[in-house]
Amino acid sequence: STEFGKGVVSEVSGAARLLGLFSLDSIIRKMQLDFTDVFDKGMAFNSITGTGKIQDGVFITNDIVMDALAGEMQIRGIANMTSRMVDAEVKFTPDITSGLPMLTAFAVAPQTALYVLAISTVISPV
């Protein structure tokens, strides 16, 4: 069982980084003067959790979850570390809806964006 805190996964496509830049969590990070998702080459995440088993150079997992600014990634599968072969299923659910209200609000007026940010923060799920 492993758990990682905040960090950045390097070598991520531009589309995934763009989604992360406009997410609500990303905007909150910028208000806290945390610009890692802008300057780092990769995808910033809040946490990575999961369990796995290594036997004879083969890693097997069914429940790795990465909570990223751009969305949630779930990974399950097998990675053979000797032959470098990977047979895995990766499911990525983008967090598009958190960024849309903010983009719309900024398009209307900066003051509206602050109201939307405040309301979204208060009513967002824990």
N, C-alpha and C positions, 0 to 999 in steps of 0.2 A: 504494500500500500504506500502510495507516494502522494505528496501534496506540495505544490509550488505556489508561491505568492506572485505578486506583480512582476512582469517581465516583458520581453519582446521576443517573438519568434522571427528569426531572420529569413531572408529569401522568400518573401511573400509577394504575390502578384500585385500590380498597381490597383486593380479593381477592389481587392480585399482591403487594401490600405485606405482607399478613397471612402469606402463604406465606414470604416473606423473613424475617419476624421470628422464625419458629420453625425456621429452617434451622440446621444445625450450625455453618456458617461464621458466621452471625449471632451465635450464642451465643459463639463464640470471640472475635469482634470486641468484644462487650460485656465480656468478661473482660479485654480489653485497653483498656477504657474508651473504645471507639469506638462512639458511639451515633448515627452519621449515618443509619442506616436507620430509626431511631425518630423522630428530630426533623425530618428532611428530608421534604418532600412529594415522593415519588417512589420509584423502585426502585434500591437501591444495587447496584453491580456491581464486580467485580474487574478486568475488562478487556473491551475491545471491540477486535476485530481484523478485518481484511478488506481486500479490494482492490476497486477499481472504476475506471471510466473515465468521464470527462466529455467529451461532444462535442456541440456545438451546443445547449448548455443542458440536455442530457439526461444523467443519471447512471445508469450501468448497473453492477450488481454481482451476483455469484453466490455470494459466500462471506463475508458479514459474520456474525461470531459474537460474541454478548455473553454473557460468563460472569457471571451475576448471582447474588445470594444466593438468590433464589427459584427459580432454575433456569437453563437455557441457552436462548438465543434465537438462531435462525438466520434470516438474511434474504437473499433474492435477488429481484431485480426491477429495475424501471426507475422513475426519478423525473424527470419533466419539470419543471425549475425555472422555466420560463417560464409554462407553463399551470397549474402546481401540481397536476398529475395524477400519481398514484402507482399503478403496477401491480406489486404485490410479493406474494411468498409469505413469510409469517412463520410459522416453526415454533417453538413454545415447549414445552420439556420441563421441567415443574416438578420441583424437587428435593424431593419430598415425603418420600422415605425417610430423608433425613438428619435431619429434624426429628421424625419419629415416635418413634424410640427415646428421644430426650431428653424429649419430652412424656410418654411412658409412664413413664420413670424419675422425673420430677418428681412424677407422680401417686402413685408408690409411696413414695418418700422422697428428700429432697435429697441424702443420702449416695449413694444408688444413682445419681442423676443424674451425680455427679462420676465414679463408676466408669465409667458408660456413655460419658461425654465422653472420658475418658482412653483407653478401649479403642477408641472410634470414631476418635479422632485418630491412634492408632498404626496401625490397620489400614486407614485410608482410603487410596484410591488417590492417587498423586502426580500 
